[in-house]
Amino acid sequence: MNAPRQGLFASLLILSFALHTFLLVLATTHQLNENRASQGQLMTSQLVADSLTELEPANTVSLALLANRYATNPSVAYIRILNANKQVLATAGLSKTRDGEIFVRDALQNEKKVGSIEITLVKPSIGEILRTQWLAILFSLLIHGLLWLAYRAIARPTRSEYLARLNNEARLKHEIQMLTEALEVEKENNKHIAAQAKQAAKTKVEHKAPKVLVIDEHTLSLNVQFYDPKQLINSVNQSVSLPYFNLCQIFLNKSIDLCSQHFQLNKQDFVVNREFDQQGAMVSVAATQQNAAKCLLMIGSVFQLLSEVLYKRYREDKRFVLQTRCAVASPVEAMQLDALQASERLTHHLIAKEMALYLNNDQLKQVGDCYQLVPLPNPTSVLTRHAFMINGMNTECAELAQQIRTEILKGKSQHQSPSDLTDQAS
């Protein structure tokens, strides 16, 4: 169990140590410069005073001895004693090529210049400064090392946090495994249905025509769209997008099955007008059915919860996934829009994870006690002016949505168990 972001913290400590060393060298250099300036002025003054009697007349032997005595100071790199005509009388020092700072002072006797003194003091290099400050640098390195060890000990997650993270990862892996198994089962079912259809056409067996819902003013429609502001869906390969669409369709079908059972409706009353593709999916139902509006809104709510689970898991695996938005609408006579067109247009005004509805007054009364509704912001038409966004659900509806979501993720329903799904896949 490692502490989080150890690499980032280590980089900050290295940067702090480098900055601390730089400031230490800078401060030491400044202090040495000040000391060298004071020392240079003092030494030139003393040498002028000691050599003044030997400059007029010039006594080169005494001046050389005097210069050599001053050159024994380790800070002195080079000394020159000159007469009034700038002729060198004496030199001392072995570091003529060493960089340093030169201090010059004239020798005056009775206000007459009789010579001059030049003293070059050694200017220490960065390496020499580091050698003199090795103890402070080592102490700073030790402090930063202790900070690193302290961070690893303090920021390390506790055993309970580590186990909770492992449990969460295991749960998500189990959920995605169940989703994959459900996708395989759906593929097998589609193949089986297609084979049956071909056989029926070949033998010319009459079957009952599927029920088609006539779209009129007594229709409600649910539209589900992907929220894709960066237009990523047009750039992915079909081998990636089609399985993703099929999985979304499985979620929608399961939501229709379980929600219709809860509200005591026949799932054949719901017509999938468009299965999932790049434009999303669309489902409609007759508004005359009892609890039709509640059931359609619950289908949208459950699908949104399932879509969020799929989005989080696929993002962790760095796979293609998009968030969704949905809307439920009835026909808009003032704009000559049927329910399908109204729901599709209303969904365009939403962003990720949002849900909106446009219903008549009677239908709003039916759902008003279950959902918290707020007006759609910035209305631009009759549709958006009378539409509402769902801002929350009461406790009973929220628990129902969570229960159906969990049942779908576990692969269970009232008519089919995980063992049944496995048998079908085999």
C-alpha positions, 0 to 999 in steps of 0.5 A: 500500500503505497502513498498516493502521488509519491512521484510528484512529492519526490519531485517537489522535494528534489526541487526544494533541495536544489533551491535551498542549495542555490540560496545557500551558495548565493548567501555565502557568495554575498558574504564572502564578497563583503568580507573580501572587500573589507580585507582588501581595503585593510591590507592595502592600507597596512602595506602602504603604511609599512612600505612608505619609508622604503619607496623613497628612495626605493629599497627593492630588497626590503620591499620584496621581503615585505611583499612576501610576508603579506603573500603568506596570507592564503587569501592573497593571490598576487602582490605588486609594489610600483614606484611613481612611474608605474615601474614594478619594484617588488612582486609576491604570490604564486597564483598569478593566473587565479581569478580574483579581485584587485585592490589598488591604493596610492602611497603618498608622502607629504602629499606626493605620490611615491608609489602604489600598491596592488593586491589581488585577493582570491575569488573562491569558486562554486566548488570551493564554496560547496566544500565549505558548506558541505555540512549545511548541505548534508543537513538539508539533504537529511531533512528532505529525506526525513520529509520523504519518509514521513510522507510515505508513512503518513499518506499511506492509506489505511488497511480499511481504505485499501480493502474498500478500494479493492472491493470497489474494483472487484465490484466494477469488474463483476458488473462489466463481466455481467454486461459482457455476458448479457451482450453475448446472450443478446447476440445469440438471441438475435441470431436465433430470431433471424434464423427463425424468420428465414425458416418462417419465410421459407415454409410460408408459415403465417405469423401474427403481424407485430403490433404497430403503434400509431403515432397520434396525439395520444402518444408519449415518446422517450428519446435517448441521445449521446452527449458528444460535444467533441463529435467523437462518435463520428471518429470511432470504428464500427467494430468499436461503436456497434458493440457499444450500441448493442450494449446500450440497447440491452440496457434499454430493453431490460429497463423496459421489461422491468419497469413495465412489470412494476407498473403492470403494463404489457411490454408489447405496448412499448414500441422501439421506434429506433434502436441505438445508433449514432443518434441514440434511441427512441421508444414510444407508448400510448398515453391512454395506458394507465401510468404510461407517463410514470413508466416511461420516466422510470425507464429513462431514469433507470437507463441513466443510472445504467449508463453512468455505471457503464461510463465510469467502468469504460473510462477506467479501462480507457475504452470508448464511451459517452454520457447520455441525456434523455427526454419524454414528450407528448405531441406539441400541437402549436409547433405541429410536432408529434411526440417523437419529434418533440422528444428528440428536439427537447433532448438537444437542449440538455447536457450529460446526465440531464433529463427533461419532460414535456407533458400535458397538465393531467400527465404532469399531475400524475408524475408531480408527486414523484419527481422534483421539476424545475422550468427549463432555462432560457426557453426559445419556443413553445416546447421549451417554455412549457418543458421541465427538467427533472431535478430529483426524485422522492425516496420511493422512486429513487429506491425503485430506480436503484433496485431495478438498476441493481437487478439488471446489473446482476443479470436477474429478472422475474422470468430469467436467472443467470443460469438461464442466460448461460444456457441460452449462450451455450 
